[in-house]
Amino acid sequence: MTRSIIDHTTSESTETETGLCPDCETDTIVHDPDRGERVCEECGLVLTEDPIDYGPEWRAFNAQEHDELSRVGAPLTQSMHDRGLTTTIDWRNKDANGHSMSADKQGQLHRLRVWQERIRTKNAGERNLKYALSEIDRMVSALGVPKPVKETASVIYRRALEQDLIRGRSIEGVATSALYTACRKEDIPRSLEEVTSVSRVDQREIGRTYRYIADELDINLEPTNPRQFVPRFCSELDVGKDVETKAVEIIDQTTEQGLHSGKSPTGFAAAAIYAAGLLCDETIPQRAVADTAQTTVVTVRNRYREQLEAIDQQPATT
């Protein structure tokens, strides 16, 4: 069969628009890896040839080989003040062959490390950002939240710094508020009390700064859904799956009635878990539920009674 080659730009645009061969108008386009071509099986028309391979010229068959052969650094990240672009001098006093260096050379490297650390931040703004991002990294590690939350919190803090929202407020307070905002934005269930427990500032300052930053940066956040806390609380309490399912049902039913409005989402979730335990004949101490949710026993007791009354169910014994 005669094979003809058409212009690359024309074929690419035609295929994008129709997904058909521009010659015979069939959808039998295949990729030939041996020739590096994309060809129509029906008429033999060559749509593209010799494509550019943007991948590496080497092949790796496991993670160790990939790490050994790769010649690029870590990707850019917002969680470092320099976005990870600068290099660092290795702390090990060894040369390229792995041999220990002389005492004079070690002293020279130590002085280079000191000066490199000093010049990484050229002004007060960068020193502010570096300290704030280190605080965010510390709190993220303590809370056990995923990496995307740290990236989002870093972006929020950078925006606050660019718009001069830090003036008159502590770096720790704004950094903690950025992290709490990121948790809300990424739907990661962490309460204000939990964030406060790993912060260096009090809860009142965090709440005030969080509302100010969210308003100034025009960050629209949905109200926290209490059901987001149920899986984690149930895992920490080591209760059965039927209790978790029942607790979610209680929250959904009472939320539809507006019972959760104006109430702490963690306390509401804790009460639903306790109520679900009663309905599923599984004993869960009120104190254990309250401690897990970082709320009070009184809150759990009041909320679970309201929930059971709203869904019109009562356990055999309360």
SEZAMI-808440 format. One line per field, with one value per residue (C-alpha): residue in one letter; x, y, z; residue number from 0. Coordinates in nm, 4 decimals. Layout:
pami = (A / ...)
X = (X / ...)
Y = (Y / ...)
Z = (Z / ...)
roro = (NUM / ...)
***
This chain:
pami = (M / T / R / S / I / I / D / H / T / T / S / E / S / T / E / T / E / T / G / L / C / P / D / C / E / T / D / T / I / V / H / D / P / D / R / G / E / R / V / C / E / E / C / G / L / V / L / T / E / D / P / I / D / Y / G / P / E / W / R / A / F / N / A / Q / E / H / D / E / L / S / R / V / G / A / P / L / T / Q / S / M / H / D / R / G / L / T / T / T / I / D / W / R / N / K / D / A / N / G / H / S / M / S / A / D / K / Q / G / Q / L / H / R / L / R / V / W / Q / E / R / I / R / T / K / N / A / G / E / R / N / L / K / Y / A / L / S / E / I / D / R / M / V / S / A / L / G / V / P / K / P / V / K / E / T / A / S / V / I / Y / R / R / A / L / E / Q / D / L / I / R / G / R / S / I / E / G / V / A / T / S / A / L / Y / T / A / C / R / K / E / D / I / P / R / S / L / E / E / V / T / S / V / S / R / V / D / Q / R / E / I / G / R / T / Y / R / Y / I / A / D / E / L / D / I / N / L / E / P / T / N / P / R / Q / F / V / P / R / F / C / S / E / L / D / V / G / K / D / V / E / T / K / A / V / E / I / I / D / Q / T / T / E / Q / G / L / H / S / G / K / S / P / T / G / F / A / A / A / A / I / Y / A / A / G / L / L / C / D / E / T / I / P / Q / R / A / V / A / D / T / A / Q / T / T / V / V / T / V / R / N / R / Y / R / E / Q / L / E / A / I / D / Q / Q / P / A / T / T)
X = (0.0000 / 0.1324 / 0.2194 / 0.2048 / 0.3091 / 0.1016 / 0.2007 / 0.2469 / 0.0566 / -0.2400 / -0.2708 / -0.2419 / -0.5146 / -0.7424 / -0.7044 / -0.7685 / -1.0867 / -1.2388 / -1.0352 / -1.0601 / -0.8159 / -0.8310 / -0.7986 / -1.0422 / -1.2311 / -1.2037 / -1.1024 / -0.8393 / -0.5383 / -0.2675 / 0.0799 / 0.3764 / 0.6476 / 0.9090 / 0.8882 / 0.7865 / 0.4818 / 0.1070 / -0.0607 / -0.4107 / -0.4588 / -0.7233 / -0.5430 / -0.1842 / -0.1692 / 0.1121 / -0.0250 / 0.2913 / 0.6485 / 0.9654 / 0.7933 / 1.0087 / 1.0661 / 1.0743 / 1.1630 / 1.5106 / 1.7522 / 1.8030 / 1.5740 / 1.5149 / 1.3372 / 1.3024 / 1.3043 / 1.6703 / 1.7879 / 1.5695 / 1.7280 / 2.0793 / 2.0340 / 1.8293 / 2.0296 / 1.7657 / 1.6859 / 1.3676 / 1.0683 / 0.9863 / 0.7942 / 0.6144 / 0.6989 / 1.0576 / 1.1311 / 1.3545 / 1.1192 / 1.3984 / 1.6137 / 1.9280 / 2.1865 / 2.3290 / 2.6758 / 2.6706 / 2.7301 / 2.9529 / 3.3200 / 3.4035 / 3.5180 / 3.3614 / 3.5334 / 3.4029 / 3.7380 / 3.7581 / 3.9004 / 4.1853 / 4.1262 / 4.2056 / 3.9584 / 3.6904 / 3.7337 / 3.7019 / 3.3800 / 3.2385 / 3.2974 / 3.1365 / 2.8293 / 2.7940 / 2.8182 / 2.5850 / 2.3218 / 2.3584 / 2.3187 / 2.0133 / 1.7962 / 1.8825 / 1.6313 / 1.3899 / 1.0992 / 1.2764 / 1.3834 / 1.0203 / 0.9064 / 1.1744 / 1.0778 / 0.7046 / 0.7424 / 0.9538 / 0.6723 / 0.4178 / 0.6401 / 0.6703 / 0.2943 / 0.2166 / 0.4464 / 0.2858 / -0.0690 / 0.0087 / -0.1654 / -0.0683 / 0.1821 / -0.0760 / -0.1983 / 0.1535 / 0.1812 / -0.1568 / -0.0695 / 0.2606 / 0.0830 / -0.1681 / 0.1110 / 0.2996 / -0.0128 / -0.0621 / 0.2995 / 0.2725 / -0.0409 / 0.1231 / -0.1293 / 0.1452 / 0.2019 / 0.0931 / 0.0505 / 0.2821 / 0.4481 / 0.3397 / -0.0223 / -0.0432 / 0.1387 / -0.0998 / -0.4001 / -0.2720 / -0.2400 / -0.5900 / -0.7281 / -0.5456 / -0.6937 / -1.0414 / -0.9772 / -0.8411 / -1.1219 / -0.8789 / -1.0653 / -0.8557 / -1.0340 / -0.9212 / -0.8428 / -0.6137 / -0.4281 / -0.3947 / -0.2417 / 0.0626 / 0.0845 / 0.2812 / -0.0130 / -0.3504 / -0.6779 / -0.8315 / -0.5504 / -0.5644 / -0.9393 / -0.9191 / -0.6279 / -0.7834 / -1.1048 / -0.9085 / -0.6865 / -0.9744 / -1.1668 / -0.8749 / -0.7615 / -1.1211 / -1.0990 / -1.4469 / -1.4695 / -1.7633 / -1.8764 / -1.7038 / -1.9122 / -1.9077 / -1.9066 / -1.5500 / -1.4289 / -1.6143 / -1.3678 / -1.0672 / -1.2443 / -1.3799 / -1.0328 / -0.8821 / -1.1630 / -1.1312 / -1.5048 / -1.6826 / -1.7683 / -2.1407 / -2.0949 / -1.9157 / -2.1877 / -2.4618 / -2.2847 / -2.2692 / -2.6413 / -2.7209 / -2.5183 / -2.6808 / -3.0331 / -2.9757 / -2.7889 / -3.0894 / -3.2935 / -3.0373 / -2.9497 / -2.5747 / -2.6056 / -2.4033 / -2.2480 / -1.8898 / -1.8418 / -1.6042 / -1.8458 / -2.1328 / -1.9356 / -1.8322 / -2.1922 / -2.3041 / -2.0437 / -2.1563 / -2.5226 / -2.4380 / -2.2626 / -2.5760 / -2.7953 / -2.5529 / -2.5146 / -2.1440 / -2.0196 / -1.8106 / -1.7211 / -1.8280 / -1.4920 / -1.3034 / -1.5179 / -1.4784 / -1.1002 / -1.0657 / -1.2630 / -1.0952 / -1.4302 / -1.6117 / -1.8267 / -2.1112 / -2.1057 / -2.1172 / -2.4021 / -2.6150 / -2.5570 / -2.6249 / -2.9583 / -3.0590 / -2.9597 / -3.1521 / -3.4578 / -3.4295 / -3.4131 / -3.6804 / -3.4741 / -3.3886 / -3.1565 / -3.2738 / -3.0725 / -2.9195)
Y = (0.0000 / 0.3412 / 0.5498 / 0.9270 / 1.1900 / 1.4997 / 1.8193 / 1.7695 / 2.0802 / 2.0094 / 1.6464 / 1.7316 / 1.9979 / 1.7755 / 1.4843 / 1.7077 / 1.8431 / 1.5196 / 1.2249 / 1.0750 / 1.0157 / 1.3228 / 1.1013 / 0.8130 / 0.9582 / 0.6447 / 0.6173 / 0.3452 / 0.5572 / 0.3554 / 0.4249 / 0.2338 / 0.2352 / 0.0738 / 0.3489 / 0.6268 / 0.7067 / 0.7445 / 0.5771 / 0.5110 / 0.1342 / 0.1712 / 0.3786 / 0.3891 / 0.7669 / 0.8794 / 1.1437 / 1.2164 / 1.0919 / 1.1314 / 1.2818 / 1.4527 / 1.2373 / 1.4630 / 1.1785 / 1.0799 / 0.8982 / 0.6289 / 0.3539 / 0.2457 / -0.0676 / 0.0095 / 0.3054 / 0.2602 / 0.2703 / 0.5757 / 0.7632 / 0.6672 / 0.7673 / 1.0825 / 1.4036 / 1.6549 / 1.7980 / 1.8163 / 1.9961 / 2.3558 / 2.3963 / 2.6884 / 2.5553 / 2.6873 / 3.0581 / 3.0195 / 2.7619 / 2.5034 / 2.6705 / 2.7233 / 2.4554 / 2.3475 / 2.2316 / 1.8759 / 1.8382 / 1.5336 / 1.6329 / 1.3953 / 1.4442 / 1.3025 / 0.9686 / 0.9362 / 1.0077 / 1.2226 / 1.5714 / 1.7303 / 1.9488 / 2.2665 / 2.1749 / 2.0899 / 2.4299 / 2.5980 / 2.4085 / 2.5034 / 2.8728 / 2.8301 / 2.6693 / 2.9578 / 3.2215 / 3.0326 / 3.0160 / 3.3906 / 3.4924 / 3.2717 / 3.5518 / 3.8946 / 4.1076 / 4.1112 / 3.9975 / 3.6778 / 3.6125 / 3.6567 / 3.4130 / 3.1593 / 3.1549 / 3.1388 / 2.8487 / 2.6596 / 2.7089 / 2.5771 / 2.2751 / 2.2052 / 2.2237 / 2.0138 / 1.7435 / 1.7579 / 1.7419 / 1.4704 / 1.6453 / 1.5678 / 1.7653 / 1.9517 / 2.1250 / 2.2533 / 2.3830 / 2.5582 / 2.7111 / 2.8378 / 3.0021 / 3.1685 / 3.3051 / 3.4340 / 3.6172 / 3.7670 / 3.8828 / 4.0362 / 4.2305 / 4.3480 / 4.1714 / 4.0678 / 4.4179 / 4.4462 / 4.0690 / 3.7944 / 3.5687 / 3.2616 / 3.3787 / 3.4414 / 3.1158 / 2.9163 / 3.0930 / 3.0125 / 2.6471 / 2.6328 / 2.8028 / 2.5497 / 2.2598 / 2.4044 / 2.4688 / 2.1185 / 1.9509 / 1.8071 / 1.7653 / 1.9518 / 2.1595 / 2.4977 / 2.3362 / 2.0806 / 2.3471 / 2.5576 / 2.2644 / 2.2652 / 2.6437 / 2.8997 / 3.1414 / 3.1190 / 3.0204 / 3.3672 / 3.5202 / 3.2369 / 3.2739 / 3.6510 / 3.6391 / 3.3550 / 3.5501 / 3.8626 / 3.6816 / 3.4885 / 3.8139 / 4.0167 / 3.7445 / 3.6703 / 3.3030 / 3.1523 / 2.8566 / 2.6267 / 2.5523 / 2.2499 / 1.9338 / 1.7309 / 1.4030 / 1.4769 / 1.4061 / 1.0758 / 0.8365 / 0.9698 / 0.9779 / 0.6253 / 0.5015 / 0.6521 / 0.5081 / 0.1678 / 0.1216 / -0.0990 / -0.0064 / -0.0234 / 0.2524 / 0.4732 / 0.4182 / 0.4907 / 0.8069 / 0.9386 / 0.8659 / 1.0551 / 1.3549 / 1.3566 / 1.3384 / 1.6044 / 1.8313 / 1.8313 / 1.9601 / 2.2359 / 2.0986 / 2.1480 / 2.5217 / 2.7243 / 2.4173 / 2.2942 / 2.0390 / 1.8276 / 1.8168 / 1.7377 / 1.4521 / 1.3157 / 1.3162 / 1.1343 / 0.8639 / 0.8190 / 0.8075 / 0.5551 / 0.3393 / 0.3347 / 0.2420 / -0.0315 / -0.1746 / -0.0863 / 0.0741 / 0.3864 / 0.5946 / 0.9566 / 1.0657 / 0.8785 / 1.0347 / 1.3819 / 1.3490 / 1.2262 / 1.5220 / 1.7647 / 1.8729 / 1.8340 / 1.5520 / 1.7988 / 1.8910 / 1.5264 / 1.4533 / 1.7488 / 1.7020 / 1.3285 / 1.3720 / 1.6416 / 1.4181 / 1.1151 / 1.3303 / 1.4809 / 1.1403 / 1.0018 / 0.7077 / 0.6028 / 0.3254 / 0.0575 / 0.2221 / 0.5693)
Z = (0.0000 / -0.0878 / 0.2180 / 0.1976 / 0.4492 / 0.5168 / 0.6894 / 1.0684 / 1.1720 / 0.9478 / 1.0542 / 1.4220 / 1.4066 / 1.1962 / 1.4346 / 1.7353 / 1.5851 / 1.4460 / 1.5760 / 1.2253 / 0.9442 / 0.7163 / 0.4049 / 0.4528 / 0.7527 / 0.9646 / 1.3294 / 1.2736 / 1.3750 / 1.5558 / 1.6950 / 1.5507 / 1.8219 / 1.5944 / 1.3320 / 1.5686 / 1.3571 / 1.3936 / 1.0986 / 0.9703 / 0.9432 / 0.6748 / 0.4116 / 0.5429 / 0.5775 / 0.8106 / 1.0462 / 1.2474 / 1.2360 / 1.4422 / 1.7495 / 2.0104 / 2.3177 / 2.6224 / 2.8604 / 2.9807 / 2.7553 / 3.0207 / 3.1439 / 3.5036 / 3.6180 / 3.9893 / 4.2276 / 4.3226 / 3.9609 / 3.8989 / 4.1909 / 4.0826 / 3.7186 / 3.7686 / 3.7281 / 3.8313 / 4.1712 / 4.3705 / 4.2151 / 4.2998 / 4.6213 / 4.7843 / 5.1310 / 5.1107 / 5.1046 / 4.7964 / 4.6395 / 4.6605 / 4.3924 / 4.5982 / 4.6598 / 4.9908 / 5.0914 / 5.2162 / 5.5898 / 5.5375 / 5.5165 / 5.2330 / 4.8771 / 4.5600 / 4.6154 / 4.9717 / 5.1370 / 5.4492 / 5.4004 / 5.5868 / 5.8912 / 5.6951 / 5.4226 / 5.6810 / 5.8423 / 5.5033 / 5.4281 / 5.7679 / 5.6933 / 5.3508 / 5.5055 / 5.7518 / 5.4806 / 5.2489 / 5.5215 / 5.5808 / 5.2174 / 5.1536 / 5.2964 / 5.1613 / 5.3528 / 5.6460 / 5.4280 / 5.3268 / 5.6860 / 5.7905 / 5.5211 / 5.6068 / 5.9740 / 5.8983 / 5.6556 / 5.9082 / 6.1619 / 5.9130 / 5.8445 / 6.2185 / 6.2771 / 5.9680 / 6.1002 / 6.4457 / 6.3060 / 6.0517 / 5.7621 / 5.3988 / 5.1920 / 4.9755 / 5.2923 / 5.3603 / 5.0047 / 5.0295 / 5.3676 / 5.2259 / 4.9320 / 5.1662 / 5.3856 / 5.0802 / 4.9632 / 5.3092 / 5.3123 / 4.9644 / 5.0653 / 5.3895 / 5.6127 / 5.8558 / 5.9885 / 6.3518 / 6.3898 / 6.5048 / 6.2493 / 6.4459 / 6.4543 / 6.0806 / 6.0001 / 6.2202 / 6.0692 / 5.7192 / 5.8147 / 5.9631 / 5.6503 / 5.4319 / 5.6298 / 5.5787 / 5.2101 / 5.1450 / 5.3475 / 5.6011 / 5.9337 / 6.1891 / 6.4499 / 6.5765 / 6.9111 / 6.7472 / 6.5511 / 6.8661 / 7.0537 / 6.8223 / 6.7843 / 6.9839 / 7.0104 / 7.1820 / 7.0195 / 7.0342 / 6.8289 / 6.5744 / 6.5279 / 6.4934 / 6.2472 / 6.0486 / 5.9895 / 5.8943 / 5.6420 / 5.4865 / 5.4423 / 5.3030 / 5.0624 / 4.9571 / 5.0511 / 5.0553 / 5.2927 / 5.3385 / 5.6958 / 5.8433 / 5.8090 / 6.1340 / 5.9405 / 5.8269 / 6.1811 / 6.2239 / 6.0516 / 6.2424 / 6.5785 / 6.5283 / 6.4357 / 6.7497 / 6.9630 / 6.7915 / 6.7447 / 6.4947 / 6.1380 / 6.2164 / 6.4762 / 6.2250 / 5.9644 / 6.2172 / 6.3366 / 5.9794 / 5.9391 / 6.2593 / 6.1450 / 5.8004 / 5.9447 / 6.2111 / 5.9683 / 5.7370 / 6.0304 / 6.0991 / 6.4419 / 6.3871 / 6.3240 / 6.5722 / 6.7354 / 6.7406 / 6.4586 / 6.6693 / 6.9624 / 6.7285 / 6.5684 / 6.9097 / 7.0293 / 6.7134 / 6.7736 / 7.1337 / 7.0276 / 6.7551 / 7.0143 / 7.2273 / 6.9320 / 6.8185 / 7.1722 / 7.1859 / 7.5050 / 7.4461 / 7.7544 / 7.7304 / 7.8707 / 7.5978 / 7.3253 / 7.4739 / 7.5071 / 7.1499 / 7.0163 / 7.2596 / 7.3988 / 7.7308 / 7.8627 / 7.9165 / 7.5484 / 7.4422 / 7.6840 / 7.5742 / 7.2011 / 7.1853 / 7.3638 / 7.1176 / 6.8264 / 6.9511 / 7.0105 / 6.6599 / 6.4882 / 6.7235 / 6.8442 / 7.1953 / 7.3114 / 7.5529 / 7.8332 / 7.8424)
roro = (0 / 1 / 2 / 3 / 4 / 5 / 6 / 7 / 8 / 9 / 10 / 11 / 12 / 13 / 14 / 15 / 16 / 17 / 18 / 19 / 20 / 21 / 22 / 23 / 24 / 25 / 26 / 27 / 28 / 29 / 30 / 31 / 32 / 33 / 34 / 35 / 36 / 37 / 38 / 39 / 40 / 41 / 42 / 43 / 44 / 45 / 46 / 47 / 48 / 49 / 50 / 51 / 52 / 53 / 54 / 55 / 56 / 57 / 58 / 59 / 60 / 61 / 62 / 63 / 64 / 65 / 66 / 67 / 68 / 69 / 70 / 71 / 72 / 73 / 74 / 75 / 76 / 77 / 78 / 79 / 80 / 81 / 82 / 83 / 84 / 85 / 86 / 87 / 88 / 89 / 90 / 91 / 92 / 93 / 94 / 95 / 96 / 97 / 98 / 99 / 100 / 101 / 102 / 103 / 104 / 105 / 106 / 107 / 108 / 109 / 110 / 111 / 112 / 113 / 114 / 115 / 116 / 117 / 118 / 119 / 120 / 121 / 122 / 123 / 124 / 125 / 126 / 127 / 128 / 129 / 130 / 131 / 132 / 133 / 134 / 135 / 136 / 137 / 138 / 139 / 140 / 141 / 142 / 143 / 144 / 145 / 146 / 147 / 148 / 149 / 150 / 151 / 152 / 153 / 154 / 155 / 156 / 157 / 158 / 159 / 160 / 161 / 162 / 163 / 164 / 165 / 166 / 167 / 168 / 169 / 170 / 171 / 172 / 173 / 174 / 175 / 176 / 177 / 178 / 179 / 180 / 181 / 182 / 183 / 184 / 185 / 186 / 187 / 188 / 189 / 190 / 191 / 192 / 193 / 194 / 195 / 196 / 197 / 198 / 199 / 200 / 201 / 202 / 203 / 204 / 205 / 206 / 207 / 208 / 209 / 210 / 211 / 212 / 213 / 214 / 215 / 216 / 217 / 218 / 219 / 220 / 221 / 222 / 223 / 224 / 225 / 226 / 227 / 228 / 229 / 230 / 231 / 232 / 233 / 234 / 235 / 236 / 237 / 238 / 239 / 240 / 241 / 242 / 243 / 244 / 245 / 246 / 247 / 248 / 249 / 250 / 251 / 252 / 253 / 254 / 255 / 256 / 257 / 258 / 259 / 260 / 261 / 262 / 263 / 264 / 265 / 266 / 267 / 268 / 269 / 270 / 271 / 272 / 273 / 274 / 275 / 276 / 277 / 278 / 279 / 280 / 281 / 282 / 283 / 284 / 285 / 286 / 287 / 288 / 289 / 290 / 291 / 292 / 293 / 294 / 295 / 296 / 297 / 298 / 299 / 300 / 301 / 302 / 303 / 304 / 305 / 306 / 307 / 308 / 309 / 310 / 311 / 312 / 313 / 314 / 315 / 316 / 317)
***
